Amino acid sequence: MLVLVAAAIGIAGCRRAPRAASGFAVALLVPGPVSDAGWNASAYNGLRLIEKRLGARTAMAQTTSPADFADAMRDFGARGFRLVFAHGFEYTDAALETGRDFPRTIFVVTSGSAAAVNVASVSFKIEEATYVEGVLAGGVSKTGVVGAVGGIELPSLKIAFEGFRRGFLSVRPDGRMLVSYTGNFNDVGAAKEAALAQISRRADVLIQDADAAGIGVFQAAAQAHVYAFGANGDQNDVVPQAVLASAVTAIPEAFLKIATEVKNGTFRAGMIEYGMREGMVRVAINPRLIGAIPPNTLAQAHRAEQLIVAGSVILGH
């Protein structure tokens, strides 16, 4: 049902309406399907939360190429949408360009790299959670080799994987980390092949940041009887026999916070960051597999979280 509803909203979001949006209207652009149980699904859940809590009129469009970015934003701007979330680093340039032509619309780019008068960038310090996942990996790995599989090699993915690497090496200083990028976020088969290649090189714990393609990493982990970590959402139920824990970002709650401020007229565009200290990033351990984690490793992970919140461990940008 989620896929069908999302598809219907996406189609509606791409059509040009003959009249402007009435009331408080919020739109969302996503680069991939909202059925990915991670990055795009979290944004879609945020849109639904805004609709429910604020009574907003909402619409969504899935873009398929960079050529669609500015056109989709202009469409929403011309239709009178007050707030447009563009869910991904790749939308930054289009948002800056479109924002100049639609000054009454607020554009918010997730993981964006720049800001303007009506363009904001909101980033989640997921590297704080992936660091903790790395600590867990260090205690669970028997070979001392871990792997990371990403989609497109974006700065946000590199930061997330670096957090995992640092957490892993804090426990296993003699360990080794393999990193692969498939070049897209939708090819499940390519992600599975990349994961299996890392497993063949002795990686026995994997992390993925590949959106919809990430399920391929989970499938490879289950097939090879190794563990994997999720990212950007609670993915513990996707392949529950293999996903040890997930790095969760509170994207829906952050979207609601921003939308509430925009509706109330108190929002100020800029570079916005949320992390563990703000309660917007956390690690969700799969309760089915908690017995596979040594007690001392769980204690180390908990201590790592405390140090991050206290500012004693500094990660990221």
LUMRO-788723 format. One line per 10 residues: number of its first residue (from 1); for each residue z, y, x of C-alpha. Coordinates in nm, 3 decimals, always signed. Example, Ala and Ser with C-alpha at 12.3 -4.5 7.8 and 13.67 -1.06 7.14 Angstrom:
// residues 2
1) +0.780 -0.450 +1.230 ~ +0.714 -0.106 +1.367
END
This chain:
// residues 317
1) +0.000 +0.000 +0.000 ~ +0.081 +0.237 +0.288 ~ -0.270 +0.193 +0.428 ~ -0.437 +0.247 +0.091 ~ -0.232 +0.556 +0.011 ~ -0.289 +0.702 +0.356 ~ -0.661 +0.639 +0.333 ~ -0.677 +0.811 -0.003 ~ -0.487 +1.113 +0.125 ~ -0.702 +1.126 +0.435
11) -1.021 +1.136 +0.230 ~ -0.877 +1.406 +0.008 ~ -0.768 +1.606 +0.311 ~ -1.121 +1.609 +0.452 ~ -1.285 +1.747 +0.136 ~ -1.330 +2.116 +0.080 ~ -1.142 +2.238 -0.223 ~ -1.296 +2.509 -0.441 ~ -0.965 +2.696 -0.461 ~ -0.684 +2.786 -0.226
21) -0.367 +2.579 -0.204 ~ -0.096 +2.694 -0.443 ~ +0.271 +2.711 -0.352 ~ +0.398 +2.580 -0.018 ~ +0.126 +2.357 +0.126 ~ +0.156 +2.140 +0.438 ~ -0.121 +1.939 +0.606 ~ -0.128 +1.675 +0.876 ~ -0.397 +1.573 +1.125 ~ -0.362 +1.235 +1.294
31) -0.584 +1.079 +1.562 ~ -0.551 +0.724 +1.432 ~ -0.442 +0.506 +1.139 ~ -0.096 +0.561 +0.994 ~ -0.052 +0.183 +0.972 ~ +0.035 +0.165 +1.344 ~ +0.413 +0.137 +1.281 ~ +0.464 +0.396 +1.552 ~ +0.319 +0.735 +1.645 ~ +0.095 +0.806 +1.346
41) +0.316 +0.626 +1.095 ~ +0.608 +0.849 +1.194 ~ +0.403 +1.162 +1.131 ~ +0.289 +1.030 +0.793 ~ +0.652 +0.956 +0.700 ~ +0.736 +1.314 +0.799 ~ +0.469 +1.448 +0.564 ~ +0.605 +1.238 +0.279 ~ +0.958 +1.357 +0.356 ~ +0.843 +1.720 +0.337
51) +0.675 +1.652 +0.006 ~ +0.987 +1.489 -0.134 ~ +1.252 +1.729 -0.002 ~ +1.066 +2.061 -0.024 ~ +0.833 +1.993 -0.315 ~ +0.539 +2.082 -0.094 ~ +0.178 +2.015 -0.172 ~ +0.051 +1.790 +0.108 ~ -0.275 +1.657 +0.249 ~ -0.377 +1.452 +0.548
61) -0.693 +1.394 +0.753 ~ -0.760 +1.136 +1.023 ~ -0.989 +1.278 +1.289 ~ -1.226 +1.047 +1.472 ~ -1.346 +1.266 +1.759 ~ -1.264 +1.600 +1.929 ~ -1.554 +1.756 +1.740 ~ -1.353 +1.713 +1.419 ~ -1.037 +1.889 +1.539 ~ -1.124 +2.256 +1.481
71) -1.327 +2.183 +1.166 ~ -1.035 +2.003 +1.002 ~ -0.793 +2.280 +1.098 ~ -1.027 +2.549 +0.969 ~ -1.066 +2.361 +0.643 ~ -0.690 +2.359 +0.587 ~ -0.657 +2.720 +0.699 ~ -0.932 +2.834 +0.460 ~ -0.762 +2.649 +0.175 ~ -0.440 +2.844 +0.224
81) -0.219 +2.577 +0.381 ~ +0.091 +2.746 +0.521 ~ +0.168 +2.479 +0.782 ~ -0.057 +2.233 +0.965 ~ +0.083 +1.960 +1.189 ~ -0.167 +1.837 +1.449 ~ -0.018 +1.514 +1.577 ~ -0.115 +1.483 +1.940 ~ -0.157 +1.659 +2.274 ~ -0.535 +1.650 +2.231
91) -0.524 +1.904 +1.946 ~ -0.382 +2.188 +2.159 ~ -0.702 +2.378 +2.240 ~ -0.836 +2.353 +1.885 ~ -0.506 +2.482 +1.744 ~ -0.507 +2.784 +1.976 ~ -0.866 +2.862 +1.881 ~ -0.818 +2.815 +1.507 ~ -0.485 +2.996 +1.504 ~ -0.655 +3.322 +1.602
101) -0.876 +3.306 +1.293 ~ -0.602 +3.203 +1.049 ~ -0.296 +3.412 +1.143 ~ -0.113 +3.330 +0.819 ~ -0.115 +2.957 +0.892 ~ +0.136 +2.799 +1.132 ~ -0.013 +2.525 +1.352 ~ +0.230 +2.282 +1.516 ~ +0.096 +2.047 +1.782 ~ +0.305 +1.742 +1.865
111) +0.333 +1.699 +2.244 ~ +0.121 +2.012 +2.284 ~ +0.094 +2.205 +2.608 ~ +0.079 +2.568 +2.491 ~ +0.196 +2.810 +2.223 ~ +0.087 +3.137 +2.062 ~ +0.206 +3.372 +1.788 ~ +0.135 +3.116 +1.515 ~ +0.091 +2.803 +1.726 ~ +0.388 +2.591 +1.833
121) +0.426 +2.283 +2.047 ~ +0.697 +2.032 +1.959 ~ +0.779 +1.767 +2.216 ~ +1.017 +1.474 +2.200 ~ +1.189 +1.365 +2.518 ~ +1.096 +1.003 +2.463 ~ +1.134 +0.953 +2.836 ~ +1.510 +0.963 +2.776 ~ +1.482 +0.657 +2.553 ~ +1.231 +0.481 +2.776
131) +1.470 +0.535 +3.069 ~ +1.734 +0.342 +2.875 ~ +1.475 +0.077 +2.795 ~ +1.407 +0.055 +3.167 ~ +1.776 -0.008 +3.229 ~ +1.763 -0.288 +2.974 ~ +1.450 -0.427 +3.138 ~ +1.622 -0.429 +3.474 ~ +1.898 -0.649 +3.340 ~ +1.668 -0.882 +3.148
141) +1.381 -0.934 +3.394 ~ +1.397 -1.250 +3.600 ~ +1.096 -1.177 +3.821 ~ +1.173 -0.814 +3.903 ~ +0.826 -0.715 +3.778 ~ +0.766 -0.514 +3.460 ~ +0.448 -0.382 +3.300 ~ +0.338 -0.077 +3.100 ~ +0.027 -0.060 +2.882 ~ -0.092 +0.274 +2.745
151) -0.387 +0.398 +2.543 ~ -0.544 +0.715 +2.681 ~ -0.389 +0.839 +3.006 ~ -0.224 +1.151 +2.863 ~ +0.059 +1.348 +3.027 ~ +0.301 +1.245 +2.751 ~ +0.236 +0.875 +2.818 ~ +0.274 +0.917 +3.192 ~ +0.608 +1.092 +3.138 ~ +0.728 +0.811 +2.908
161) +0.630 +0.543 +3.158 ~ +0.790 +0.736 +3.443 ~ +1.116 +0.740 +3.249 ~ +1.092 +0.362 +3.206 ~ +1.018 +0.317 +3.576 ~ +1.317 +0.527 +3.681 ~ +1.551 +0.343 +3.447 ~ +1.425 +0.006 +3.571 ~ +1.459 +0.097 +3.938 ~ +1.811 +0.233 +3.881
171) +1.908 -0.129 +3.812 ~ +1.647 -0.310 +4.022 ~ +1.570 -0.083 +4.320 ~ +1.352 -0.356 +4.471 ~ +1.156 -0.401 +4.146 ~ +0.789 -0.337 +4.079 ~ +0.610 -0.180 +3.782 ~ +0.248 -0.237 +3.683 ~ +0.068 +0.028 +3.475 ~ -0.258 -0.005 +3.279
181) -0.445 +0.224 +3.038 ~ -0.704 +0.086 +2.797 ~ -0.876 +0.419 +2.729 ~ -0.812 +0.427 +2.353 ~ -0.539 +0.381 +2.096 ~ -0.709 +0.142 +1.855 ~ -0.839 -0.159 +2.050 ~ -0.578 -0.428 +1.994 ~ -0.776 -0.683 +2.194 ~ -0.802 -0.460 +2.499
191) -0.428 -0.391 +2.494 ~ -0.354 -0.762 +2.465 ~ -0.584 -0.842 +2.758 ~ -0.420 -0.572 +2.971 ~ -0.076 -0.711 +2.888 ~ -0.179 -1.070 +2.965 ~ -0.323 -0.954 +3.298 ~ +0.013 -0.799 +3.387 ~ +0.195 -1.113 +3.278 ~ -0.032 -1.315 +3.508
201) +0.098 -1.092 +3.789 ~ +0.457 -1.199 +3.706 ~ +0.554 -0.916 +3.469 ~ +0.811 -1.061 +3.229 ~ +0.906 -0.741 +3.044 ~ +0.648 -0.498 +2.901 ~ +0.652 -0.152 +2.746 ~ +0.365 -0.017 +2.538 ~ +0.262 +0.332 +2.429 ~ -0.072 +0.260 +2.269
211) -0.028 +0.348 +1.899 ~ -0.217 +0.100 +1.676 ~ -0.335 -0.098 +1.981 ~ +0.025 -0.160 +2.085 ~ +0.046 -0.466 +1.862 ~ -0.180 -0.638 +2.115 ~ +0.093 -0.597 +2.377 ~ +0.349 -0.746 +2.139 ~ +0.116 -1.037 +2.065 ~ +0.070 -1.105 +2.435
221) +0.447 -1.094 +2.491 ~ +0.508 -1.341 +2.209 ~ +0.232 -1.570 +2.335 ~ +0.373 -1.573 +2.688 ~ +0.739 -1.586 +2.576 ~ +0.834 -1.259 +2.748 ~ +0.990 -0.943 +2.605 ~ +0.836 -0.609 +2.510 ~ +0.959 -0.262 +2.416 ~ +0.832 -0.041 +2.135
231) +0.775 +0.335 +2.142 ~ +0.766 +0.631 +1.901 ~ +0.911 +0.436 +1.610 ~ +1.136 +0.143 +1.531 ~ +0.890 -0.140 +1.599 ~ +1.148 -0.418 +1.621 ~ +1.011 -0.584 +1.307 ~ +0.644 -0.579 +1.414 ~ +0.676 -0.893 +1.627 ~ +1.052 -0.958 +1.600
241) +1.058 -1.255 +1.837 ~ +0.924 -1.042 +2.123 ~ +1.026 -0.676 +2.072 ~ +1.362 -0.636 +2.244 ~ +1.416 -0.269 +2.153 ~ +1.229 +0.047 +2.054 ~ +1.230 +0.404 +2.179 ~ +1.257 +0.596 +1.852 ~ +1.170 +0.961 +1.801 ~ +1.293 +1.130 +1.483
251) +0.951 +1.276 +1.406 ~ +1.001 +1.282 +1.026 ~ +1.331 +1.470 +1.056 ~ +1.184 +1.716 +1.308 ~ +0.883 +1.781 +1.083 ~ +1.117 +1.845 +0.790 ~ +1.327 +2.086 +0.998 ~ +1.019 +2.283 +1.103 ~ +0.872 +2.286 +0.753 ~ +1.201 +2.410 +0.607
261) +1.209 +2.698 +0.856 ~ +0.845 +2.786 +0.785 ~ +0.909 +2.785 +0.411 ~ +1.218 +3.004 +0.455 ~ +1.037 +3.243 +0.688 ~ +1.272 +3.176 +0.982 ~ +1.040 +2.970 +1.202 ~ +0.940 +3.112 +1.541 ~ +0.650 +2.955 +1.726 ~ +0.701 +2.849 +2.085
271) +0.757 +2.547 +2.307 ~ +1.009 +2.330 +2.121 ~ +1.179 +2.025 +2.273 ~ +1.400 +1.765 +2.107 ~ +1.588 +1.485 +2.281 ~ +1.896 +1.267 +2.267 ~ +2.128 +1.568 +2.277 ~ +1.975 +1.696 +1.951 ~ +1.989 +1.350 +1.795 ~ +1.610 +1.332 +1.778
281) +1.558 +1.049 +2.031 ~ +1.737 +0.715 +2.045 ~ +1.704 +0.349 +2.142 ~ +1.711 +0.090 +1.863 ~ +1.795 -0.258 +1.992 ~ +1.654 -0.550 +1.796 ~ +1.964 -0.720 +1.646 ~ +1.784 -1.057 +1.650 ~ +1.748 -1.044 +2.028 ~ +2.066 -0.867 +2.133
291) +2.200 -1.200 +2.260 ~ +1.924 -1.202 +2.523 ~ +2.072 -0.891 +2.686 ~ +2.363 -0.951 +2.926 ~ +2.680 -0.765 +2.819 ~ +2.697 -0.573 +3.146 ~ +2.338 -0.456 +3.090 ~ +2.426 -0.329 +2.742 ~ +2.715 -0.139 +2.899 ~ +2.482 +0.009 +3.162
301) +2.237 +0.119 +2.891 ~ +2.517 +0.283 +2.691 ~ +2.638 +0.461 +3.003 ~ +2.284 +0.581 +3.074 ~ +2.268 +0.735 +2.726 ~ +2.595 +0.918 +2.787 ~ +2.473 +1.055 +3.120 ~ +2.148 +1.176 +2.964 ~ +2.327 +1.358 +2.682 ~ +2.566 +1.511 +2.935
311) +2.275 +1.634 +3.145 ~ +2.369 +1.420 +3.446 ~ +2.037 +1.236 +3.433 ~ +1.744 +1.476 +3.409 ~ +1.404 +1.344 +3.316 ~ +1.069 +1.463 +3.194 ~ +0.844 +1.760 +3.209
END
